[in-house]
Amino acid sequence: ARYPVIYMQDGQNLFDPHTSFAGDWGLTGALAWASRRGAKTIVVGIPNSGTARLDDYTPFVDPKIGGGQGERYLDYLINRVKPLIDERFRTLPDARHTGIAGSSLGGLISLYAYFQYPDVFGFTAALSPSLWFANLAILDLVEQSSRGPGRVYLDVGLKEGPAHVALARRLRDLLVSKGYDLRSDLRWVEDREGRHHESAWGRRFRKALPFLLRNGKPE
């Protein structure tokens, strides 16, 4: 069998509480749970580079805090990491079976990659994405991008603060206006108890897996 692949940011936070920043996502259990429901996948967790995380995960320059090296990071992911994974593992390498996911700034770069490289990534999960960065530049990018055939999972925790929630809802509405359907190719989740934290992201990502992988069954 060959399997779809999800490339995920902040890889040290996904599987092991000993390497994580503030608790891991519990992906080992989540992937086993999804597999039993027919949603099998390979997850490639790419660790962040510590002090350079801001630069790597931001495709725009913020006038106050800098950043903006996201294209360099995506070049590494697309042209070095992905070919290595496709060579060594039984992957389905086409865009329909390749996704990208992350939270916070990792969610920002995942959204950017999905819209900028639709020939590489056919679905994305952006958990509590940092939409505020660089004066909402990601919203302008989404508005100007053409509507692709892929799927978007987007969420926010209601305990992350009203400004964060409002921006996430604004992106949801923008996606709907571009033709994404909340019944089929857009999954929107508001987590009533959700905070900006690894435990909340892991809990929600587990439930997002069947939606992300429903068209990516092993072949």
Beta strands, then each sheet from edge to edge (+ up, - down):
strand 1: 5-8
strand 2: 42-45
strand 3: 98-103
strand 4: 123-127
strand 5: 151-157
strand 6: 186-191
sheet 1: 2+ 1+ 3+ 4+ 5+ 6+
end
